[in-house]
Amino acid sequence: MISGSRILRPGIIPIDGAFKCMNDGMFKNPDNHHTFWHCFHGSHYLKPCPTNFIWSQVECQCVRNAVLPTVTITTTVSTSSPPPTTETALPTTEAISHCLQSNLITFENASTYSKISNGYHGLKWTNAYVLDTEIYPQWSESGFYSAVKSSTWVAFNMNGDRITITVDTPNKFSIKSFVVSSAWNDSVTLSMVSQRASTYYKEASFKIEKNRSTTIELNWLDINTVTFYASIKNSQHGEVFVM
């Protein structure tokens, strides 16, 4: 799901004070709750929250008294090799939700098997495909079925290659959470890397399985790029994952 809520101000201020970064990430500033420290590759920056917002280390973002709704990506993926490509594009008639509204992305507008085209929900999609699991009952023991949470449609990465979702600046989107499974194998690592204003923002990795879906909570706000990649340890080949 995608949202356009703005939580953090752009602009970073390099600081040479007493604060030292031990790890990459964002950390509270005990001297001023309206600011926070951003550590990146050994450098530390003091960044401000918007007016009337304070930093929450629990939520790892600037918050105000009322909790801001964020958009959620809910994806269902199953395990198994996709069918031969007879690509038809998923229509782009659904517009992205703006401001603080939530937006659940579904894929029911596709035909039997489709590539998600640029412009769907206001985003640019690379190597993202959808299919109707009902048409592939032979995959019922795969991740294509275990990731299904509503309807019968799922999205997946063709041939195990990366999926990248982007939006042109100055537009932004947020990812709250999504449901995912590995298509064909267990003990697969799903890695995600995000960018904000074309600069590294956050990354995370999770273990996913074939016959059990995993709900991943990210709460990444105001980003313009996120890349997903799945792999098995000591393998040079990417794995198919389903959302």
C-alpha positions in Angstrom: 0.0 0.0 0.0 1.2 3.5 -0.7 0.6 6.8 1.1 1.8 10.3 0.5 1.9 11.5 4.0 4.9 13.7 4.9 6.5 13.0 8.3 10.1 14.1 8.0 11.5 17.3 6.6 14.1 17.1 4.0 17.5 18.5 4.8 20.2 17.1 7.0 22.6 19.0 9.2 26.1 17.4 9.8 27.1 17.6 13.5 30.5 17.2 15.0 29.3 17.1 18.6 29.5 14.4 21.3 27.0 12.0 19.7 28.6 9.0 18.0 27.1 6.5 15.7 27.5 2.9 16.6 25.1 1.5 14.0 23.3 2.9 10.9 19.8 4.0 11.7 17.8 6.8 13.4 18.0 7.5 17.1 16.4 9.9 19.6 18.0 13.1 20.6 17.7 13.4 24.4 18.4 17.1 24.3 15.5 17.9 21.9 12.6 15.5 21.2 11.6 17.6 18.1 14.8 16.3 16.4 16.5 13.0 16.0 19.9 11.6 14.9 20.4 9.8 11.6 23.4 7.6 11.4 24.6 6.6 7.9 28.0 4.9 7.1 29.7 6.3 10.2 28.4 9.9 9.8 25.7 11.4 12.0 23.2 14.1 11.1 20.7 16.0 13.2 17.3 16.1 11.5 14.2 18.0 12.5 10.6 16.7 12.9 7.8 18.9 11.4 6.1 21.4 13.7 4.1 19.8 16.5 5.8 16.4 15.9 8.2 14.6 18.2 10.6 11.7 17.6 9.3 8.2 18.7 12.1 5.7 19.0 9.5 2.9 19.3 7.9 3.8 16.0 11.2 5.0 14.5 9.5 8.1 13.1 8.2 11.6 13.9 4.8 11.3 15.4 2.1 13.6 16.8 -0.6 13.0 19.4 -3.0 11.4 16.8 -1.5 8.4 15.0 -1.1 9.1 11.3 -2.7 6.5 9.0 -0.3 5.1 6.5 -0.8 3.1 3.3 -0.3 -0.6 3.4 1.0 -2.9 0.8 -0.8 -6.2 1.1 0.7 -8.8 -1.2 0.1 -12.5 -1.5 2.6 -14.7 -3.1 2.8 -18.5 -3.7 5.6 -20.8 -4.6 6.3 -22.2 -8.1 7.6 -21.2 -11.4 5.4 -18.8 -13.3 3.7 -19.8 -16.5 5.1 -18.9 -19.9 4.9 -15.2 -20.5 1.9 -14.0 -22.5 2.1 -10.5 -21.1 -0.9 -8.2 -20.9 -0.6 -5.1 -18.8 -2.5 -4.5 -15.6 -4.6 -1.4 -16.2 -3.5 1.9 -14.7 -6.9 3.4 -13.9 -6.4 3.3 -10.1 -4.8 6.5 -8.8 -2.6 6.7 -5.8 -4.3 8.0 -2.6 -2.9 11.3 -1.5 -2.3 13.0 1.9 -3.1 10.8 4.9 -5.5 8.3 3.4 -4.8 4.6 3.4 -4.6 2.7 0.1 -4.7 -1.1 -0.1 -3.2 -2.4 -3.3 -4.9 -5.4 -4.9 -4.4 -7.0 -8.3 -7.9 -8.2 -9.3 -8.0 -5.9 -12.3 -5.7 -8.3 -14.2 -6.5 -11.0 -16.7 -5.2 -14.5 -16.2 -1.5 -13.5 -16.1 -0.2 -10.0 -16.3 2.8 -7.7 -15.9 2.0 -4.8 -13.6 2.4 -1.7 -15.8 3.8 1.6 -14.8 1.2 4.0 -13.5 -0.7 1.3 -11.5 -1.6 3.0 -8.2 0.5 6.0 -9.4 3.8 4.0 -9.2 6.4 2.6 -11.5 6.8 -1.2 -11.3 9.8 -3.2 -12.5 9.6 -7.0 -12.9 6.3 -7.2 -10.9 3.7 -9.7 -12.2 0.3 -11.0 -11.0 -1.7 -14.1 -11.5 -4.9 -15.8 -10.4 -4.0 -18.8 -8.2 -7.4 -20.4 -9.0 -6.2 -21.1 -12.4 -3.1 -23.0 -11.1 -4.5 -25.6 -8.7 -1.3 -27.7 -9.2 0.5 -25.1 -7.2 -1.7 -25.5 -4.1 1.3 -26.7 -2.0 3.4 -23.7 -3.0 3.8 -20.2 -1.6 1.5 -18.9 -4.3 -1.3 -20.3 -2.2 0.0 -19.8 1.3 0.4 -16.0 0.8 -3.2 -15.5 -0.3 -5.1 -13.5 2.3 -8.1 -12.2 0.3 -9.4 -13.0 -3.2 -7.2 -15.3 -5.3 -4.7 -12.9 -6.9 -1.1 -12.6 -6.0 1.9 -10.6 -7.2 5.4 -12.1 -7.7 8.9 -11.4 -9.1 9.5 -13.1 -12.5 12.4 -15.5 -12.6 13.6 -14.5 -9.1 14.8 -11.1 -10.3 14.4 -8.0 -8.2 11.1 -6.0 -8.0 11.5 -2.3 -7.8 8.7 0.2 -7.0 9.4 3.8 -7.6 7.6 7.2 -7.8 8.9 10.3 -9.5 10.1 13.1 -7.1 8.8 15.2 -5.5 6.1 12.5 -5.0 6.5 10.1 -2.1 4.9 6.9 -0.8 5.0 4.9 2.4 4.9 1.1 3.0 3.3 0.0 6.2 3.1 -3.8 5.9 2.6 -6.7 3.5 2.1 -10.5 3.5 4.7 -12.6 1.7 5.7 -16.2 1.1 8.6 -17.9 -0.7 7.2 -19.5 -3.9 9.2 -22.8 -4.0 11.7 -23.1 -1.2 12.0 -22.7 2.6 14.6 -20.6 4.5 14.6 -17.9 1.8 15.8 -14.4 2.8 13.8 -11.5 1.5 15.8 -8.3 1.5 14.4 -4.8 1.0 16.3 -1.5 0.4 14.6 1.9 0.3 15.6 5.4 -0.8 14.3 8.8 0.1 15.0 11.6 -2.3 17.3 9.2 -4.2 19.4 8.7 -1.0 19.7 5.5 1.0 17.0 5.4 3.7 16.5 2.0 5.3 17.0 -1.7 4.6 15.7 -4.9 6.2 15.9 -8.7 5.7 13.4 -11.4 6.8 13.3 -15.2 6.5 10.3 -16.4 4.6 8.9 -19.9 4.0 7.0 -21.8 1.3 4.0 -23.1 3.3 3.6 -20.4 5.8 3.0 -16.7 5.1 4.9 -13.9 6.9 3.5 -10.5 7.7 6.3 -7.9 7.4 5.8 -4.6 9.2 8.1 -1.9 7.8 6.4 1.5 8.4 8.8 3.2 6.0 7.5 6.7 5.3 8.0 9.2 2.6 10.2 7.1 0.3 10.4 7.2 -3.5 12.1 3.8 -4.2 12.0 0.3 -2.7 13.7 -2.8 -4.1 12.8 -6.4 -3.1 15.2 -9.3 -3.6 14.9 -12.9 -2.4 17.8 -15.4 -2.1 19.0 -18.6 -0.4 22.3 -18.6 1.4 25.3 -19.4 -0.8 23.2 -19.3 -3.9 23.9 -16.8 -6.7 20.4 -17.1 -8.1 17.4 -15.1 -7.0 14.3 -16.8 -5.5 10.6 -16.2 -6.5 8.5 -14.6 -3.7 4.8 -14.0 -3.6 2.8 -11.1 -2.1 
